[in-house]
Amino acid sequence: MIGIICAMQIEADGIIALTKNTETKTYAGMKFTTGTLNGKEIVTVICGAGKVNAAMCTYALIEKYDPDVIINSGVAGALSPIVRIGDIVVATKSVEHDMNTCALGDRQGEVSFPDGKVMFFECDKAVSALLAAVCKEIPDTKTAQGIVASGDIFVSERNSRLRLNDRFGAIACEMEGAAVGHVCYCCKVPYGIIRAISDDLSENEGMDFVKFCRLASKKTVQAIIGFVERY
């Protein structure tokens, strides 16, 4: 089974509309919809904003459905001039940029576990490669691969974005992906992240965010359909 964790309702609606034999159940206040897409079993859910919501959602999905892989999709802000509005970023790994125990001698972003510390949660290489391949087939869309930084803050100020890029080498930031990666790391479940860039390092004048989300959802839904078909 393929688990799909969406950030936007419009994304989930687009996937569910194409899913056959659907059944919806609620766990921990979140609706999980199962069914078949391109002959493959999938489960689709919206996690809500932030790392705790994403972590709860990921763990519930793993416990209830035992997926072979989890894909997290949504939108993100650019941390580098190499990506602009409408581009897609496929993560190679993720980092919790707001994790900070530096006062204890750790590096910012390091997460402590009983057996050691982890800075980056590696995405499954085969999953990321397939996501990148299907994204590159989307018309008029540039696809970049790189690090995605996640934190419980909407990073909007240009200099703050550039600092995240400098500190972690990340090219996009959002609020959920690394939490999904954190839980998948602990539970040993392969995962991947795709993000459509909603705002870049410019002033983004004239950009209608609601209109962009519709455009972004079409791209991410297309990418997920292609991934499921070939996985």
N, C-alpha and C positions, 0 to 999 in steps of 0.2 A: 504493500500500500504506500502511496505517496501522500505525505502531509503537506498542505499548503496553508501558510499563515499569512493572511493579508493585513495590510494596514488600513485599507479603504473599503468601505461598503460597496462602492461601485466596482471594485476589482472582484470581490467575492461574488457579487451578483452576476458579473460577466462569466465567471467560471461555472457557477451553479446552473446558470441558464443552459449551458452546454452539457451538463452532467445528466446522465440517465439513471433511473431507478434511485432517486434521491430519498434519503431519510435524515431527519434532523433531530439531534438530541442536545440537551443543555447540560453542561458541566461547569461548575464554578462561575456561573453567570454568563458563560460564552456558548454560542450555538455552533455545534460541529455538524456539518452536512456531509454525509457519505454518499457514494454512488460510483458510477463508472464513466470515465472519459477516455475516448479512443481505446476502449476495451480494457483500460487499466483501472484498478480500484484507487480512489482518491478520497481524501477527507479535507474539507475546506473550512476555515474558521477565521474570524476577525479577532485580533488579540486586544485591541485598544492601545492607546498611546502609553509609552514609557516602558522601562526595563522590567518592572515588577509584573505588569500585565503580560508582557511578552514571555517572561520566564514561567509564570503560572500557566499560560496557554500552552507553551511548549511541553511542559511536564505533563499536563493533563492529556495532551494529544498522544504523547508517548505511552503513558500508563493505560489509556483507554483503547488505543488503536494500534500500538506497536508498529509504527511506520518503518519502511525500509530507508526512507530519506525524507528530509523536511526542507521545503523551500519557503523562504520569507521574502515577500515582495512589497513594494510600496514606493514612496518618494523620498528624496533626500536633497540636502543642500550641497553645493559644490565647495570643496576646500582647495581646489586647484584650478588654474585657468585651462587645464587640458580638457575639462568637461564643462559643458554649457547647458542651458535650459533645453530639455527635450532629449538629451543624451541618456544612455543607459549605462549604469555601472554594475558590473558583476564582481562581487567580492572575491578576493583570494583568501582573505582572513579578516577578522573583526577584532576591535579593541574597545573596552569600556573606558572612554576618555575621562570620565568624571570619577573613576575609582582612584582614591587618593589616600594612601597611608605613607606618604613621604616622610612624615614626622617620625615614623618607625624605621626609616632607612630604606624603604622600598622606592621603586620608580613609579611615577604616576602611570596609572593604567594596569599595574600588576595586581592580579587576583591571587590571594593566598589559599592554598588547599592543604590538607593534612600532609600530603607527600611532596609539596613544593609550591612553586609560584608560576603563574602563566600570565604572559603579557598579551599574546595574540591567540585567538581561537581560530585555528586553521579550517578553512572550508575544504570539503572533499574535492580533490583535484579533478576527478572525472566528472563530478556534478557541475563544478564551475566551468569546465571546458565545454560541456554540453550546453549549459545555459548561455555561454558566450557565443557558441556557434549558432544557436537559434536566434539570439538577439541580433547578430550581425546580418541576418536575413530580413530583418524588419526594414521596410523602405524608409529612406530619408532619416535614418537614425544612426548616430555614431555610438559604438559600444566600446567602453574602456574597462579594463580589469585592474583592480587594485584594492587597497585596504579601506574598509568602511569603519568609521568611528561612531560609537553610540553613547548617549548619555541622557540623563533626565533633565535636559535643558534644550530649548530651541535656540540654536546658535545662529544669530543673524548678523552680528557685527563683523565687518570684513577682517579686522585685525585678529579677532578671536578665531576666525576660521583659518587664517594663515598660520596662527600659532599651532593649531591642531595638525595642520599639514606638516609643519616643521618638526613637531614633537614626535608624531607617530608615522609620518609618511602617508597619511590617509588622504584620499581624494574625494570622499563624500562623508557627510555626517547625518545621522538620524537618531531615533530614540529607542529602537528595538533590536536590531540585528545581532549585536554582540550578546544580548541576553539570551536570544535563541541559541547562539553559538555556545554560550556558557553551559546551558542545560544539555545541549547535544553532546558537548565534550564530556560532561559528567556521565551521561547515559550511553555514550559510545554510539551515537546515531549520526550518520553522515548528513551534512546540511549544506545549503547554499543560500546566497542572498542576491536578489536583483533589485536595483533602485533606479527609478526614472528621476532625473535631476529637475527639481521644481524651481530652484533659484540658484544663481551663480554669484560670482564675485563682483558683478556690476550692480547697478542700482535696480535693475529689473523693472524699469519704468514701463507701464502699460500692460504688464502681465496680469491677466485675470486668473487667479489661482484656481477657482472653481472650474473654469474652462480648461486650464492646464490639467487638472486631475482627471477630467474626462479623457483627454488625449493620452495622458500617462497610463490610465487604466487599460485603454485599448492596446497599448504597446506591451504592458506587462502580462495581460491576459493572453495575447498572441504568443508571447514568449513561453508562458507556462503550458499552453496547449502544445506547442512544439516540443517542449521538454518531455511532457507526459507521453507524447506519441513515440518518442525515440528512446525513452529511458528503459 
